[in-house]
């Protein structure tokens, strides 16, 4: 167990739980959907809040077009003409390691609003839960970063190393914000991403590649359907092949991923076919997501899907003449991994167990995140935040407020241990 030579109790006690809940409510109330003006506006809100704390704040306009032209750009799935970035720094004395606390502020659409009990962007508190789009993924974690910084400042603790706070956008559809942050030259000795982990430690995650399939048919009048070829019917063998491929890719997985029934999911998210009810559809467009295994390159994952669908040509004469067309677009998330024995993982776990009175589990996540960009830049990174990931992107998305407060306390206390005081 980590000892507490600097007496972090006063830092922990400095976390304002009521103020933190209010901060989560304010963030959730901003409909910061990817690609909207609110995605940048919330960045400016956070910049003003950090400036009011007396922090050294840097905010800048992101040149989206220039970054998107870079060969290693991580992709986007929404149109953006502009974006904002913001960082702040609690300066240390200069002779200690630097800790980066990074949260994202963009959210996914709320989906069917009929599945919500109210407005998805009007936060509602029920007991220990705060409900609203983005509450879990990951505005509670982002608010906890500010709360931890406030507690550190109020305590008067003088750190040896810097603590850098960052709020990024575009995480949900590729990682534009973190990519831009790294291009600004920001670096650190370790990073905490308060993504929803229920205060467990997630030092690795699989990747996710967005793809688009075009399945061709032959149109004819619906009254003569047997003389045409329905693209919708041809989707069925494609789905069957995708299920077989998913099963093969999950026969043997990394020990860190074994908690998941399907560690590397392959799913179809959207399907569009036809343009007239009385016409056999001659084109179906399906968009989906391919999980990338730990240690697998995106190129290897793409090759597996392309090979599987090419095999349909041997089974069906139609596909031999009209092969399924595959387009790779949008977010291209590689897998990423920090050694579970790295000090940021072990040390954060020890501080968390002391404050939360529960030893965090250590495992890898089946979703992509900005972790892979940070690890790729040489910054050991771990997910550690409030909320259950199953609630993310779901109707009536919620976060546990007790976990949110504990997350802020743990990050503040860990900053003292990591950066030195």
C-alpha positions in Angstrom: 0.0 0.0 0.0 1.3 3.5 -0.8 2.1 5.4 2.3 0.8 9.0 2.6 3.9 11.1 3.6 2.3 14.3 2.4 -1.0 13.9 4.2 -3.3 14.0 1.3 -6.4 13.9 3.5 -6.7 17.7 3.2 -6.6 17.4 -0.6 -9.2 14.7 -0.5 -11.4 16.7 1.8 -11.1 19.7 -0.5 -13.2 18.0 -3.2 -16.5 19.9 -3.1 -19.1 17.1 -3.8 -22.1 19.5 -4.3 -20.0 21.7 -6.5 -18.9 18.7 -8.6 -22.5 17.5 -9.0 -23.5 21.0 -10.2 -20.5 21.0 -12.7 -21.7 17.7 -14.2 -25.2 19.1 -14.6 -23.9 22.1 -16.4 -21.8 20.1 -18.8 -24.6 17.6 -19.5 -27.0 20.6 -20.3 -24.7 21.5 -23.2 -25.8 19.4 -26.3 -22.2 19.1 -27.5 -22.9 16.6 -30.3 -19.9 16.0 -32.6 -19.8 18.5 -35.5 -22.2 21.0 -33.9 -21.3 24.5 -32.7 -21.9 23.4 -29.1 -18.9 21.0 -29.5 -16.7 24.0 -29.6 -18.8 26.2 -27.2 -18.3 23.8 -24.3 -14.6 24.0 -24.8 -14.8 27.7 -24.3 -17.0 27.2 -21.2 -14.3 25.0 -19.7 -11.5 27.4 -20.6 -13.4 30.2 -18.8 -13.9 28.0 -15.8 -10.2 27.0 -15.6 -9.2 30.6 -16.1 -11.4 31.6 -13.2 -9.4 29.2 -11.0 -6.2 31.1 -11.8 -4.8 28.4 -14.0 -2.4 29.0 -16.9 -4.9 28.3 -19.8 -4.2 27.9 -23.5 -7.1 27.7 -25.9 -6.7 27.5 -29.7 -8.6 26.9 -32.9 -7.9 23.6 -34.5 -7.1 23.6 -38.2 -9.4 20.6 -39.0 -8.7 20.6 -42.7 -4.9 20.6 -42.3 -5.0 17.8 -39.7 -7.4 15.7 -41.7 -4.9 15.7 -44.5 -2.2 14.2 -42.4 -1.4 10.5 -43.3 -1.8 9.3 -39.7 -5.0 11.3 -39.0 -7.3 9.0 -36.9 -10.5 9.8 -38.9 -13.8 11.5 -38.5 -17.4 10.5 -39.0 -19.1 13.9 -38.9 -18.6 17.1 -40.8 -16.5 19.7 -39.0 -15.4 23.1 -40.3 -13.8 24.1 -37.0 -13.0 22.8 -33.6 -11.4 24.1 -30.4 -8.8 22.8 -28.0 -8.1 23.8 -24.4 -5.4 22.9 -21.8 -4.5 24.3 -18.4 -1.5 23.7 -16.2 -0.8 23.6 -12.5 2.9 24.3 -12.6 5.2 22.4 -10.3 8.7 23.4 -9.2 10.1 21.6 -12.2 11.9 18.6 -10.7 9.0 16.1 -10.7 7.1 14.1 -13.3 4.2 15.5 -15.2 0.7 14.0 -15.0 -1.9 14.6 -17.7 -5.7 14.5 -16.8 -7.6 14.3 -20.1 -11.4 14.3 -20.6 -13.5 14.6 -23.8 -16.6 16.8 -24.0 -18.3 15.6 -27.2 -21.3 13.2 -27.1 -23.1 10.9 -29.4 -26.7 11.7 -30.5 -29.5 10.7 -28.0 -31.2 8.3 -30.4 -34.9 7.6 -30.0 -36.0 10.4 -27.7 -39.1 8.3 -26.8 -36.8 6.0 -24.9 -35.9 8.8 -22.5 -38.2 9.9 -19.7 -37.4 13.6 -20.5 -35.0 15.8 -22.4 -31.7 14.0 -22.8 -29.9 17.3 -22.2 -31.8 18.3 -19.2 -30.0 16.4 -16.4 -32.1 14.6 -13.9 -30.9 13.3 -10.5 -32.5 10.2 -9.1 -30.9 9.1 -5.9 -27.2 8.6 -6.5 -27.6 8.7 -10.3 -27.4 11.6 -12.7 -29.2 11.0 -16.0 -28.5 12.7 -19.2 -26.7 12.2 -22.5 -23.0 12.3 -21.9 -23.3 12.0 -18.1 -21.4 8.7 -18.2 -19.3 9.1 -21.4 -17.7 11.2 -20.1 -18.8 14.5 -18.7 -18.8 13.3 -15.1 -15.1 12.3 -15.5 -14.3 15.6 -17.2 -16.0 17.5 -14.4 -14.0 15.4 -11.9 -10.8 16.6 -13.5 -11.7 20.2 -12.7 -12.8 19.3 -9.2 -9.5 17.5 -8.5 -7.6 20.5 -9.7 -9.7 22.8 -7.5 -8.9 20.7 -4.5 -5.2 20.7 -5.3 -5.2 24.5 -5.6 -7.2 25.0 -2.4 -5.0 22.7 -0.4 -2.0 24.9 -1.0 0.1 21.8 -1.9 3.2 22.7 -3.9 3.8 19.9 -6.4 7.2 19.1 -7.8 5.8 18.1 -11.2 3.2 19.7 -13.4 -0.4 18.7 -13.6 -1.9 19.3 -17.1 -5.6 19.4 -17.6 -7.0 18.9 -21.1 -10.5 18.9 -22.5 -10.8 17.6 -26.1 -13.5 17.1 -28.7 -14.0 14.7 -31.5 -13.1 11.6 -29.3 -16.3 9.7 -30.3 -15.5 9.7 -34.0 -11.8 9.2 -34.2 -9.8 11.4 -31.8 -9.4 14.7 -33.5 -9.0 16.6 -30.2 -6.3 14.4 -28.7 -4.5 14.2 -32.1 -4.5 18.0 -32.2 -3.3 18.2 -28.6 -0.3 15.9 -29.3 0.5 18.0 -32.4 0.8 21.0 -30.1 3.7 19.2 -28.5 1.9 18.3 -25.2 3.6 15.5 -23.4 3.5 13.9 -20.0 5.0 11.1 -17.9 1.6 9.5 -17.4 -2.0 10.2 -18.2 -5.4 9.3 -16.6 -8.4 9.2 -18.9 -11.5 9.3 -16.6 -13.6 7.2 -19.1 -16.3 5.1 -17.4 -14.8 2.1 -15.7 -16.7 2.0 -12.5 -13.4 3.0 -10.9 -11.6 -0.1 -12.2 -8.3 0.2 -14.0 -8.3 -0.3 -17.8 -4.7 0.1 -19.1 -5.5 -1.4 -22.6 -8.3 -1.6 -25.1 -9.1 -3.1 -28.4 -9.5 -0.9 -31.5 -12.4 -0.3 -33.7 -12.5 0.4 -37.5 -15.6 1.9 -39.2 -16.5 0.3 -42.6 -19.1 0.7 -45.3 -20.4 -2.1 -47.4 -22.1 -1.8 -50.8 -24.1 -4.8 -51.8 -25.4 -4.8 -55.4 -28.7 -6.3 -56.6 -30.7 -6.0 -59.8 -33.8 -3.9 -59.8 -37.2 -4.8 -61.3 -40.8 -4.2 -60.6 -41.9 -5.8 -57.3 -44.6 -7.8 -59.1 -41.8 -9.6 -61.0 -39.4 -9.8 -58.1 -38.1 -13.3 -59.0 -36.7 -11.8 -62.2 -34.6 -9.3 -60.1 -32.0 -9.8 -57.4 -32.8 -8.1 -54.1 -29.8 -6.5 -52.5 -31.6 -7.0 -49.2 -31.7 -10.7 -49.7 -28.0 -10.7 -50.5 -27.3 -9.0 -47.2 -28.3 -12.3 -45.4 -25.3 -14.4 -46.5 -23.1 -11.4 -45.8 -24.4 -11.2 -42.2 -23.8 -14.9 -41.8 -20.2 -14.6 -42.9 -19.7 -11.6 -40.6 -20.9 -13.7 -37.7 -18.6 -16.6 -38.6 -15.7 -14.1 -38.9 -16.5 -12.6 -35.5 -16.5 -16.1 -33.9 -13.1 -17.0 -35.4 -11.6 -13.7 -34.2 -12.8 -14.4 -30.7 -11.7 -18.0 -30.3 -8.5 -17.0 -28.5 -8.1 -13.6 -26.8 -5.6 -11.8 -24.7 -6.0 -12.6 -20.9 -6.9 -9.0 -20.2 -9.9 -9.3 -22.5 -11.3 -12.6 -21.2 -13.9 -11.0 -19.0 -15.9 -10.1 -22.1 -18.3 -12.5 -23.9 -17.2 -11.0 -27.2 -13.9 -9.2 -26.8 -13.7 -8.0 -30.4 -17.2 -7.3 -31.7 -18.1 -7.0 -35.3 -21.5 -5.3 -35.8 -23.6 -3.5 -38.3 -25.0 -0.2 -37.2 -26.9 1.2 -40.2 -28.6 -0.3 -43.2 -30.1 1.6 -46.2 -31.7 -0.1 -49.2 -34.1 0.8 -51.9 -35.9 4.0 -53.0 -39.4 2.8 -53.8 -41.7 0.3 -52.1 -42.7 -1.4 -55.4 -39.1 -1.9 -56.7 -36.7 -4.7 -55.9 -33.8 -2.8 -54.3 -30.6 -2.9 -56.4 -28.3 -1.4 -53.8 -27.8 -1.9 -50.0 -25.4 0.2 -48.0 -24.5 -1.0 -44.6 -22.1 0.7 -42.1 -20.5 -1.1 -39.2 -17.7 -1.5 -36.8 -14.9 -4.1 -36.7 -13.1 -4.7 -33.4 -9.3 -4.7 -33.5 -7.5 -7.2 -31.3 -4.8 -6.3 -28.8 -1.5 -6.4 -30.6 -3.2 -6.6 -34.0 -2.6 -3.8 -36.5 -5.5 -2.1 -38.2 -4.2 -3.4 -41.5 -4.4 -6.9 -40.3 -7.9 -6.4 -39.1 -9.0 -4.9 -42.4 -7.4 -7.8 -44.3 -9.4 -10.3 -42.3 -12.7 -8.7 -43.2 -11.8 -8.2 -46.8 -10.7 -11.9 -47.1 -13.8 -13.2 -45.5 -16.1 -11.3 -47.8 -14.0 -12.2 -50.9 -14.7 -15.8 -49.9 -18.4 -15.3 -50.7 -17.5 -15.2 -54.4 -16.6 -18.9 -54.1 -20.0 -19.7 -52.7 -22.4 -17.6 -54.7 -22.2 -16.9 -58.4 -23.9 -13.5 -57.9 -21.0 -12.3 -55.7 -18.5 -13.7 -58.1 -19.8 -11.1 -60.6 -20.9 -8.5 -58.1 -18.5 -8.7 -55.1 -19.3 -6.8 -51.9 -17.5 -3.4 -52.0 -15.8 -2.4 -48.8 -14.9 1.2 -47.9 -12.9 2.1 -44.8 -14.0 5.5 -43.5 -14.6 7.4 -40.3 -12.9 6.6 -37.0 -10.0 4.3 -37.3 -9.1 3.2 -33.7 -6.0 1.1 -33.3 -5.7 -1.0 -30.1 -3.6 0.4 -27.3 -1.9 -1.0 -24.3 0.0 0.2 -21.2 1.8 -2.5 -19.2 -0.5 -3.4 -16.3 2.5 -3.4 -14.1 3.4 0.2 -15.0 3.6 2.5 -11.9 0.7 4.6 -13.1 -1.5 1.5 -13.0 -0.2 0.0 -9.8 0.1 3.4 -8.0 -3.3 4.6 -9.0 -4.8 1.3 -7.9 -3.3 1.6 -4.5 -4.5 5.1 -4.0 -8.0 4.1 -5.2 -8.2 1.1 -2.9 -7.2 3.3 0.1 -9.9 6.0 -0.7 -12.7 3.9 -2.3 -12.1 0.9 0.0 -12.1 -1.5 -2.8 -9.3 -3.0 -4.8 -9.9 -2.0 -8.5 -9.9 -4.8 -11.0 -7.5 -4.6 -13.9 -8.7 -5.5 -17.4 -8.8 -4.3 -21.0 -11.8 -2.7 -22.7 -13.5 -3.8 -25.9 -13.9 -0.3 -27.2 -11.5 2.2 -28.9 -10.5 5.4 -27.2 -7.8 8.1 -27.2 -5.6 5.8 -25.1 -4.0 4.4 -28.3 -3.0 7.9 -29.5 -1.4 8.8 -26.1 0.4 5.5 -25.8 1.5 5.8 -29.3 3.0 9.2 -28.4 5.0 7.5 -25.5 2.6 8.6 -22.7 1.6 5.6 -20.4 -2.2 5.9 -20.0 -4.9 4.3 -18.0 -8.7 4.6 -18.1 -10.1 5.2 -14.6 -13.4 7.0 -14.1 -16.9 7.0 -12.9 -19.8 5.2 -14.6 -20.6 1.8 -16.2 -19.6 1.7 -19.8 -22.8 -0.2 -20.7 -24.7 3.0 -19.8 -22.7 5.0 -22.4 -24.5 5.7 -25.6 -27.6 4.1 -24.2 -31.1 5.7 -23.6 -31.4 7.2 -20.1 -27.5 7.3 -19.8 -26.5 7.7 -16.2 -23.5 8.0 -13.9 -23.1 7.2 -10.3 -22.4 10.5 -8.4 -20.7 8.7 -5.5 -18.2 7.3 -8.0 -17.8 10.7 -9.5 -16.8 12.3 -6.2 -14.5 9.4 -5.4 -12.8 9.8 -8.8 -12.0 13.4 -8.2 -10.7 12.6 -4.7 -8.5 9.8 -6.1 -7.1 11.8 -9.0 -6.3 14.7 -6.6 -4.5 12.4 -4.1 -2.7 10.5 -6.9 -1.4 13.7 -8.4 0.3 14.5 -5.1 1.9 11.0 -5.0 2.9 11.0 -8.6 4.1 14.5 -9.0 5.6 14.7 -5.6 5.0 17.5 -3.0 
